[in-house]
Amino acid sequence: MEKGLELCSTPDVPTHRNGHTLDLVWANFPGPETRVAYEMDPGSDHLPLITELDAGRHSGGHRVSRSPEDTEEYAEVVGAMVGQWAPEAPRSIGDLDALAEGIIGTLQSALTEKPTSGIRPAPWWKGPVKEAYQQYKRTESEEDKLAWHKEIRIAKRNFWRKKIEEAHRVTDAFALARWAGKTQHKSSPPLKREDGSKAITPKDKAEHFLKTLLNKAKRPIPGEVPLLDPTQPNPSALLSNIFPEEEIRDALLGVSTTAPGEDNITTDYLRTA
């Protein structure tokens, strides 16, 4: 397509009860596959769609392990590699870029990829479904793809029919319908004020939270020159290009996100190194 999009759903499969294909799914990357989920029909005019993404594995069927044992081993490997590396102090922007690339290369080289395993497949992913999938992967034809999706629908229908037939108790029905909540739905506890009273209602809690938050705001100190002078017609602040080491460390290691960037190095591995 002109915009780099690929059609994930089958165009000739109806998605409406009147037999029309009104719902299409597009993606700008290869791999996603969309099918009509007849087994999840809520009774509306439009049938539900399910898009399957292969997002649980790294390329090549490997993953970067993040267990505590592997983290300790990672620190030892990084220490050994750094001990053999003696870079010179950077004198230009090019030297600084080369130093950064060397650090990233060291951190990447110390990562250990392990084969993915332990992922439990769907209970209906066996027999004819696996055979139809393997046949589709061999030919990648549209006919074999439709045959594979047909086997999925049949296997899912038979699986859930068997589950329903084996549900002889009320608890089984609740578990089957996923009505049983994993956590208790209770209101949040009251907030205790400084004078000992408690904020119970949502309005009282909101007012107490706002008051506490505003009290934490920085108050102007008498005689202190403000960063921005509101009396000036075009107030501006001079920002320093000198960053303390503590500020850089907090910016790099003080974040809570664990999503890696293009270098595949997460924050916890940076802290370990």
Secondary structure, 3 states (H helix, E strand, C coil): CCCCCEECCCCCCCCECCCCCCCCCEECCCCCEEEECHHHCCCCCECCEEEECCCCCCCCCEEECCCHHHHHHHHHHHHHHHHCCCCCCCCCHHHHHHHHHHHHHHHHHHCCEEECCCCCCCCCCCCHHHHHHHHHHHHCCHHHHHHHHHHHHHHHHHHHHHHHHCCCCHHHHHHHHCCCCCCCCCCCCCEECCCCCEECCHHHHHHHHHHHHHHCCCCCCCCCCCCCCCCCCCCCCCCCCCCCHHHHHHHHHCCCCCCCCCCCCCHHHHHHC
